[in-house]
């Protein structure tokens, strides 16, 4: 069986539209990041999260009334769809541990006839979250830098630079989408973002590898044609792998339970934009660079 | 290919080694009934479930050094030893207790009762023996006199009026605790310097929540560092109020035992209060000199409370209070949900991939599927062998490994198809396909391994689990997707003289 046979699509002649599309997405994402800002989870903002499950039906308003009694009416309360489970987050950063314990005690007292199961509890002191934020930022930057170096070393300088640019583009768009859908930034989401980085770079490498090979094989042909040929030759693989991964991820999204859902959602977005960015954006940027200042062929 | 037999043997050895390391895990989590011994021995060789899957708590404790002169790191080290001892006695399977930074302790306890564990860890457990002042009545009178001075309403007992008798002690309603504290602070200057008020724990007396009030000598006669052993037992004495309750029997070290004998000898007929973390647990009368260096802490303890108190006393007092800087607890119910869902989702996802590979690449897809299954076996086997921990993101890591493994085979098979299209023979096409795809596969796996290593270094908890799974998975991937697939394909094409490859 073969779904995609010898495609011969002029990808690089569409690069103008690609630039416009990418620019719009990046600008929207940047606006979202600077105007609205990401909704930081307990990990990065410090604070507390209490996740409880009640045996009998309750509404968010019942929980809110109960919390008002201990002066926590500001707390964010989220009811998990289709369940009797509530996730309560503190909005104050003062003594998260006390907040969590007070909330649990108050709920147990107010709903004494409705047994409560503590599903999870997280409290993070602001000092710890600040350290985590710093370490994570360093981690992400180190990962990006090392990958850029690796590609430079294995392929060439230009591909190293444009790959890292494409990664930034990809991560920015995913962050924008996360802000737009009101999802929280947790350490698990950062893990997902780094996984996207890994996947995208995998894509870029497969393509760069083909360009590296075709450069020797198809001497003398224009750079644009070289790139087009390489994208077309790897197109079948790109689509196949992408669909496999996306199937697995949709399974995780719908069947993996709430803990993994945000992780899977981020990965799916990252996969879609990552595939686009790591093939199309990388090649378009490389082509633009080449047309403006052609590299001497060895 | 002369060495094809050797390579095939390596593949079989890999498979056998994978299954061998995987077996304890399979047995542990699927067998219905296991003897305790077998379970323990399997647990040592099986993959561990992370806190997010099993339920449990992850704590970062910070030593609170306010007002203390010692270096935070020294205090931290002492606290670490004590926390370790307490948890050892508590009996948690495979706790993690380690230093973090200069003043923090990381504690991970799989599957424990959160409240009890917190109580044991956080209790400072500073035990002291202090004599009850025999001037209590006089001091109370003078406080009343002092506080009512200038009171024109003729209200003469502003302090004592809050108090009433509780089984021979003075007690008060817990709702009045704040008012009492204020009055004590106001009357501070007439309370003799060597004495201090202490409260007992909250208890129920005649349907009311009350606490007892004691006036004790500030200077302790003896403190808890001198304890050699502590055991909990059912109460056996004659006092009715403790019938059915538990008590803790403590035994002093030699020096302290001599001191205790002399204290009790000198103070026969007086009361000696047992003060734990500034709360008076009980204040029994000294009936005679106690020479054996033994004492009993009574109180209305339940068996579990008495046991926990004994643990804390045996392990010693913390040098400074511990503050919870970070806590992540997952209840056992959520853990159970996560694992069932996570594994089911991964299985269904993999099943899709396996069927698709089979349909798309027919028989060759079957070889790829074999490599894929071997990849997962090796991954889980390696995690078990290294004592790794499977977390929820770790399951996602396995899913990603599967994706990368499939990607490698797609890259190879697409190359083989290209070569076949150019009219090459089956064997040449296979050999060329592999060698052409190898560089891309190697580079892409290595870069993802780099991300994994960075994640492992900078990540915490579940992210580390993900990173570790990813790194091991990708190494297994480089072996399985390339070496194993090629060996099996070579073996069959040589053995059966295949001239047309169904791919």
Contacts between the chains, C-beta under 8 A, distances in Angstrom:
chain1	res1	chain2	res2	distance
A	1	B	359	6.1
A	1	B	360	5.1
A	1	B	361	7.7
A	1	B	362	7.4
A	2	B	360	8.0
A	2	B	417	7.3
A	3	B	360	7.7
A	51	B	334	7.3
A	53	B	333	7.0
A	97	B	324	4.9
A	97	B	327	6.6
A	100	B	327	7.7
A	117	B	331	6.2
A	117	B	333	5.5
A	118	B	114	7.2
A	118	B	329	7.3
A	118	B	331	5.0
A	119	B	330	7.4
A	119	B	331	4.7
A	119	B	333	6.3
A	119	B	334	4.1
A	120	B	328	7.5
A	120	B	329	6.2
A	120	B	330	4.9
A	120	B	331	6.2
A	120	B	334	5.6
A	121	B	114	7.6
A	121	B	327	6.4
A	121	B	328	7.4
A	121	B	329	4.4
A	122	B	327	6.6
A	122	B	328	4.8
A	122	B	329	7.5
A	123	B	324	6.7
A	123	B	326	6.7
A	123	B	327	4.6
A	124	B	325	7.7
A	124	B	326	4.9
A	124	B	327	8.0
A	125	B	62	7.7
A	125	B	325	4.5
A	125	B	326	6.4
A	127	B	325	7.0
A	128	B	60	6.5
A	128	B	325	5.2
A	128	B	326	5.0
A	132	B	460	7.1
A	135	B	458	5.1
A	136	B	458	6.4
A	138	B	458	6.5
A	139	B	454	5.6
A	139	B	455	6.9
A	139	B	457	7.1
A	139	B	458	3.0
A	139	B	459	7.0
A	142	B	454	5.5
A	142	B	458	7.5
A	143	B	450	6.9
A	143	B	451	5.2
A	143	B	454	4.1
A	143	B	455	7.5
A	146	B	450	5.2
A	146	B	454	6.8
A	147	B	447	5.5
A	147	B	450	6.3
A	147	B	451	7.3
A	150	B	443	7.8
A	150	B	446	7.2
A	150	B	447	5.6
A	150	B	450	6.5
A	151	B	447	7.5
A	154	B	443	5.6
A	187	B	459	7.3
A	187	B	460	6.6
A	187	B	461	7.5
A	187	B	462	7.4
A	187	B	463	5.7
A	188	B	393	6.1
A	188	B	462	6.3
A	188	B	463	7.0
A	190	B	463	7.4
A	191	B	393	5.8
A	191	B	455	6.6
A	191	B	459	6.9
A	191	B	462	7.6
A	191	B	463	4.5
A	191	B	466	5.4
A	191	B	467	8.0
A	194	B	451	5.4
A	194	B	454	7.4
A	194	B	455	5.5
A	195	B	396	7.9
A	195	B	400	6.2
A	195	B	451	7.4
A	195	B	466	7.8
A	195	B	470	7.8
A	197	B	451	5.9
A	198	B	400	7.9
A	198	B	447	6.9
A	198	B	448	4.0
A	198	B	451	4.1
A	198	B	452	7.5
A	198	B	470	7.8
A	199	B	400	7.6
A	199	B	403	7.9
A	199	B	448	7.6
A	201	B	444	7.2
A	201	B	447	4.8
A	201	B	448	7.2
A	201	B	451	7.7
A	202	B	404	7.0
A	202	B	407	7.1
A	202	B	444	3.9
A	202	B	445	8.0
A	202	B	447	6.8
A	202	B	448	5.9
A	205	B	440	6.0
A	205	B	443	4.6
A	205	B	444	4.4
A	205	B	447	6.3
A	206	B	411	6.5
A	206	B	440	4.8
A	206	B	444	6.2
A	209	B	439	5.7
A	209	B	440	3.9
A	209	B	443	6.6
A	210	B	440	7.6
A	213	B	436	7.3
A	233	B	418	7.6
A	234	B	414	7.9
A	236	B	414	5.7
A	237	B	407	7.6
A	237	B	410	5.1
A	237	B	411	5.6
A	237	B	414	4.9
A	240	B	360	7.5
A	240	B	410	5.1
A	240	B	414	8.0
A	241	B	403	7.1
A	241	B	406	6.7
A	241	B	407	4.3
A	241	B	410	5.5
A	244	B	352	7.9
A	244	B	353	5.2
A	244	B	356	6.7
A	244	B	403	6.0
A	244	B	406	5.1
A	244	B	407	7.6
A	244	B	410	7.9
A	245	B	400	7.8
A	245	B	403	4.2
A	245	B	407	7.8
A	247	B	349	6.4
A	247	B	352	4.8
A	247	B	353	6.8
A	247	B	356	7.8
A	248	B	346	7.7
A	248	B	349	3.6
A	248	B	350	7.2
A	248	B	352	7.2
A	248	B	353	6.6
A	248	B	399	4.9
A	248	B	402	6.6
A	248	B	403	6.0
A	249	B	349	7.7
A	249	B	399	7.4
A	251	B	345	4.7
A	251	B	346	7.4
A	251	B	348	4.9
A	251	B	349	3.7
A	251	B	352	7.2
A	252	B	342	7.9
A	252	B	345	4.9
A	252	B	346	7.3
A	252	B	349	6.6
A	252	B	396	6.2
A	252	B	399	6.2
A	254	B	345	7.7
A	255	B	341	6.0
A	255	B	344	5.8
A	255	B	345	3.7
A	255	B	348	6.4
A	256	B	341	5.5
A	256	B	342	5.5
A	256	B	345	4.2
A	256	B	395	7.9
A	256	B	396	7.8
A	257	B	337	5.7
A	257	B	338	5.4
A	257	B	341	3.7
A	257	B	342	6.7
A	257	B	345	7.9
A	259	B	52	6.6
A	259	B	334	7.5
A	259	B	338	5.2
A	259	B	342	7.9
A	259	B	392	5.3
A	260	B	338	7.5
A	260	B	341	7.6
A	260	B	342	6.2
A	260	B	345	7.4
A	260	B	392	5.8
A	260	B	393	7.6
A	260	B	395	7.6
A	260	B	396	6.3
A	263	B	393	6.5
A	263	B	396	6.0
A	264	B	396	7.3
A	267	B	396	7.7
